[in-house]
Every structure is written in C-alpha cells, then in structure tokens.
Amino acid sequence: MKDDLKIALDILKKGGVILYPTDTIWGIGCDAANTKAIERIYQIKKREDSKSMLILVDEAWRIADYVKEVPEIALQLIEVADKPLTIIYSGAKGISGRLISEDGTIGIRVTSDEFCKKLIGALNRPIVSTSANISGSMPPSNFNNISKELLDSVDYVVKWRQNEKAKSQPSSIIKIGSKGEIEIIRK
C-alpha cells in the first residue's frame, strides 16, 4: 500500500486522475480543488455536466471546511451509520466550483477505507469520488468489472485491493435541508 499511496499522491498533486478502491465501490478521483482534473473525469465518464460528483474526506471534522454550516444531525448520523453514508449539504465552499451543484450543495462522505484515509490525509484536501464506470452503465461490483476503456483513461490505477472478489455496494445518500429535514436519496 505504501508505494501505491506515494504514486497516487504524486499523480493527484500533478493534477492527474486515479482509479482507486473506496469503502464502497471502485472510484475515479482527483484533487477536489483541481477544476481541470474534474473536467477530465466528466470526459472520461462521458457524464452530463449537470450531474454532480461527491467528495471524500478522511475525518468528520473536515466537513466544516467544505460547507458553510454542518447540521448537528449530520454528525450524529455519520457516527451511528452502519454502512457508508454520503450526505448532501447546502452551502458548499472551499472546493472547485465544478463540484458544486446548481442549488449550492455538495455530497460528502467520510471514508472508512484505510487507503483513502491515508491518501486524503497526505493530500490534506478531499478527493473526488465517482463510480468507475461510463455514465449510464452499471457501477463495478469489484475491480474485475471495470472496463478496459476506463482503466486506460486514467493516469494511475491503484493496485491495493484489486484481487478482492466480494461484491461492493454504493453508499446510502441523504440530503439534509437548512432546517435539518432529511430526504433519503438512495438507501
């Protein structure tokens, strides 16, 4: 893992795009502050510009760096969640405007994956995370389900966890409104 971290970090710092394992499914990512790299992910995935992507942080306290106000209920939900949870927050800030939805929101997940936590900590910024598939096709349940086209499109494919055969699932997604109201987007 150490070599993978070093190479992936170097790629991210240079504005590159990586394919990497997360606490859910394999993802495509880049530095969340690098607009050119984010644009490249949209091109790789053949994704509509209107569809936003989420970011991963390594610790819950970092969320406050990327949203104007973190509702207390969000921190409580993160603490008790029994599976990965992405929360859509209002008042996004501190990241590329390319990641902020038209309504000013951003999806953020506190990752529990060891590799991701170390990579984000070393970069000292969040990373973009979007499923490793061409838009409209099924997300990969494990590394072996990722298309060659996608593998060939990124600057680095992380070796860590490539041999795992277990089927992965995407995170749950909820949106928390300005008054603390909760909307379930994906269970």
TAWO-V487269 format. One record per residue. RES is the residue in three letters. NEAR is the number of other C-alpha atoms within 10 Angstrom. Layout:
RES:NEAR
RES:NEAR
This chain:
MET:12
LYS:10
ASP:11
ASP:17
LEU:19
LYS:12
ILE:15
ALA:24
LEU:21
ASP:13
ILE:17
LEU:22
LYS:14
LYS:13
GLY:19
GLY:22
VAL:25
ILE:26
LEU:26
TYR:25
PRO:25
THR:23
ASP:21
THR:21
ILE:22
TRP:28
GLY:22
ILE:26
GLY:27
CYS:30
ASP:29
ALA:24
ALA:19
ASN:21
THR:17
LYS:14
ALA:20
ILE:23
GLU:14
ARG:17
ILE:24
TYR:18
GLN:15
ILE:20
LYS:20
LYS:13
ARG:16
GLU:10
ASP:13
SER:10
LYS:12
SER:17
MET:22
LEU:22
ILE:24
LEU:26
VAL:24
ASP:23
GLU:14
ALA:15
TRP:11
ARG:15
ILE:22
ALA:14
ASP:15
TYR:21
VAL:22
LYS:14
GLU:14
VAL:19
PRO:18
GLU:9
ILE:13
ALA:19
LEU:14
GLN:10
LEU:12
ILE:17
GLU:10
VAL:8
ALA:11
ASP:8
LYS:14
PRO:20
LEU:22
THR:24
ILE:26
ILE:23
TYR:24
SER:23
GLY:16
ALA:25
LYS:17
GLY:13
ILE:21
SER:15
GLY:15
ARG:18
LEU:27
ILE:20
SER:17
GLU:12
ASP:9
GLY:14
THR:22
ILE:25
GLY:25
ILE:26
ARG:25
VAL:23
THR:22
SER:17
ASP:14
GLU:13
PHE:21
CYS:22
LYS:20
LYS:16
LEU:21
ILE:20
GLY:14
ALA:12
LEU:16
ASN:13
ARG:21
PRO:29
ILE:25
VAL:26
SER:27
THR:22
SER:24
ALA:28
ASN:23
ILE:18
SER:16
GLY:9
SER:9
MET:12
PRO:20
PRO:20
SER:18
ASN:21
PHE:23
ASN:12
ASN:13
ILE:20
SER:13
LYS:9
GLU:12
LEU:16
LEU:16
ASP:11
SER:17
VAL:17
ASP:15
TYR:19
VAL:20
VAL:19
LYS:15
TRP:15
ARG:15
GLN:14
ASN:10
GLU:11
LYS:11
ALA:9
LYS:11
SER:17
GLN:16
PRO:20
SER:17
SER:17
ILE:18
ILE:19
LYS:21
ILE:19
GLY:14
SER:13
LYS:7
GLY:13
GLU:10
ILE:15
GLU:13
ILE:11
ILE:12
ARG:12
LYS:9
